Amino acid sequence: MWVDYGIAASIGFAGLLGLMQLTGELTALSMSAYQLTMAGFLLDELAAVSSWEGVSLTSAAQLCGSSEWGTQALHCGMIEVWLGALPQGGLSAAADGLVSLTWEQMDGSVMAITRPDASD
């Protein structure tokens, strides 16, 4: 009887460990999906701001991505909020017209999304 109880308890314990593993993976997947959604919204908002203000996407990224002077030349809308939702998030503009959005994921790796300037 004790042997049966020991076997059942070990199977139950292994099942709980598997359930905890699955929960952790689902949480990581949910966080990654949230971050990708915020990144997509941010790049779409940046494209809209560049279109409304009549500047290139790279100029809008340079003006909205950094607020080191305390003020910004453009009204950047939700870009600042969505950039704050991405850990270590940052915008950078390349000379070839690509805008890159990078942030740190939960596992420490860095994710990057690029978008070309549609006005070119």
N, C-alpha and C positions, 0 to 999 in steps of 0.2 A: 504494500500500500504506500509506503514512504517513497519507494522508487517511482511509482506512478505519479505521486504528487511532485516529486523532484523534476520529472520529465515535463509535466504540465506547466510547472512554474518556469522552467527554463524556456519552453516554447513561448509562453506569455511574455517573458522578459525580452526575448529576441523580437517578438512582434512589436512591443513598445519601443524598442530601439529603432526598428525600421520605421515606425510611425513618426518618431521624432526626426529621423533623417528626412523623410518625405516632407514633413512640415517645414524644415529648414530650407529645403530646395524650393518648395512652393513660395515661401517668403522671398527668397532671392529672385525667383522668376517674376514675382509681382513687383518687386522693387525695380528690376531691370526694365520691365514693361512701362512702369511709371516714368522712369528717367528717360526712356526713349520717346515717350509721348511728350514730355516736357521739352525735350530737345527739338522735336518736330514743330511744336507750337512756337518755340523761340525762333527758329529759323524762318518760319512762315511770317511771324510778326515782324521780324527784321526785314524781310522782303517787302512787306506792306509799308513799313516806315520808309524804306528807301524809295519806294514808288511814290508815296504821298509827298515826300519832301523833295523829290526830284534829284536825289543823289544816287550814286552807285551803291551796290550792296556792300562792297568793301569799305566805302566811306562811312556808311551807316554802322557797320560792325566796329570800325575804329572809334566812332563817336559814342555809340551806345555801350560798347563792351568795357570801356574803362571810364571810371569817374574819378580819376586821380586828382583833377583840379577842383572837385567839389561841385561843379556845375556841368551840365551837358548842353551841347548846342542843339540837339534834337530832343523832341518829346519821345522818349523811348517806350512809353506805355508799359505793357506787361513784360517786356524783355528783362528788366531788372529782377522782377519777381521770379520768373521762370529760371533765370540764371542762378538765382539764390537757391532754387530747389535742387540744383545739381551740385553735388559735393566737389569742391575745387574746380567749379565750372569756369571756363574762360573762352572768349571769342578771339580769334586772330584772323587777320586778312592777309592774303598773299598777293604778290604783284600780278599774278596771272588771273586775278578776278575771283579766286576761290575764297570762300569764307569757311573757316574751320571752327567747330565747336567741340571742345574737349571737356571731359569730366572724369572723376575717379569713381570706379565702381566699388561695390562692397568688398570684393576680394583684393582690392588694391590695384587692379589693372586700370589702365586708362583707355577710355572709349573716345573715339573721335568720329564726327560726322562732318562732311564737307558739302557745300552747296555752291554751284556756280552762279555768277551774276547773270540774270536773265536779260538785262538791258544791253549786254554787249552784242 
